[in-house]
Amino acid sequence: MPIELVGRRLAAGCVALCLGAVSFSVPASAFVDEIRGGIFAHDPFSTTREDDHADINVELVFETPSFLSWAGNPRPRLGGTLSGGPGTSLVYLDVLGWTFNLTDNLFIDGAIGGAIHDGDLKGNRPDKRYFGCRANFHQSGSIGYRITPQLSIMASVEHMSNASLCDQNDGLTNAGIRLGYSF
């Protein structure tokens, strides 16, 4: 099976898992703190970008595991960004993620972890992105506003790259808007 198909299936499965958590919110709320989802512009900041299109991003934010409470209570995240076109899809696990309240309603959020993707690894076409490794680092950041105690809206950006650990490292940055629902 081609890696592109595997990556799309992984990203689609992650999206389905997150949507399923909303459908069964009572059991999910036992370990899931929040679910987020939205639309991202695919790689809008790059001069050598993949085709322009919108991506779907969905993310589960978990409660802080007790063994990480010493690190400022980070909330791990499992998410996926499903490409809406022929571009790269990815699935990520951000083990360290924090939300900082600036006011009662305004907050910032950041996370770091790892991702796997279905993009090209090596090549030299100027109109394509090459990621060097199948597994890369993943970082994200958001600024958000709590509309209600349970519902928030966020301007978000995510970045995936290998920190030059592999031969090629074009990286991928997506940006967009998401809604969050806290259980």
PyMOL commands that set and color helices and strands:
alter all, ss='L'
color gray80, all
select helices_A, chain A and resi 3-23+25-28+66-71
alter helices_A, ss='H'
color red, helices_A
select strands_A, chain A and resi 32-41+54-62+77-82+90-101+106-117+135-146+151-161+172-182
alter strands_A, ss='S'
color yellow, strands_A
deselect
rebuild
show_as cartoon
